[in-house]
Amino acid sequence: MCLGVPMKIETINGGVARCQARGIFREVNLMLMAGTALGPGDFVMVHVGYAIQKIGQADARTSWELHDQMTRGGNA
């Protein structure tokens, strides 16, 4: 199973964004998002270190809620 992680962009330096999710910071490659307008405060879906899709804040929140449900065995 492949799992993308929603993260919020904090800063961008060239083709790399410093992103955070739940207090964890990661350097994320933006190569696959070339041509997409991105900036601090935007949310992206991250898979194996690459941003693969720009998403809205509500979608990021929903993704984390689903993740939490899965890790608790489906009990909310």
N, C-alpha and C positions, 0 to 999 in steps of 0.2 A: 504494500500500500504506500502510495506517495502522499505526503502531507505538506501543504503549503502553510506558512505561518504569516499571519497578518502583522505588519510592523509599521510604525510611524517614522517617517523621515525626519531626522533632526537637522542634519547638514548634508550638503553635497559638495564634493571636491572632484571635479572632472567627471569620470565615469563611475565613481564610487560614492555611495551614500552611507552615512552613519545613521543607523536605524535603532529603534528601541521598541521593545514589547515587554510589558510587565517588569520593568526595571532591568532587563537584560539588553545590552548594547551589542550590535554586530555591524561589521563593515559588509555592505551589500553591493554586488556588482550590478550596474544599471545597463550593461551592454544590450540585453534583450529588450530594453525599453526605449531604445533609440527612436527619436521622433515623437516621444510622448512628453508633454510638458509636466515636469515634476518639480516640486520644491519643498522646503521645510513645512511640516504640518500635513503633507499628503500621506496617505496610507498605501502600502503596496503589499501584495502577496509575495512571500519569499520562499523559494524552494532551492535547497542545496547552495545557498549563498548568492542566488540570482533573483532580482526582482522580476516577476513574470507577468504581473498585471497590476494596474492601478485600481484601487477599490475605494469605496466611500467609508466614512467612519462607522456608519451603521452596519455595513457588511463586515467590517473588522470586528466589531463588538459581537455580532451574531456568530461569526466563526469561532471566537474564543468561547462563547457560551456553549456551542456544540462540542468543542474540544473538552470543556469541563464536564459536560454530561457523559461523554465517552469514557473519560478517565475515572469517573465515579460509577461506572457500570450502568449508565442510563438513568440514574436517579438524580433528579434536579434538586 
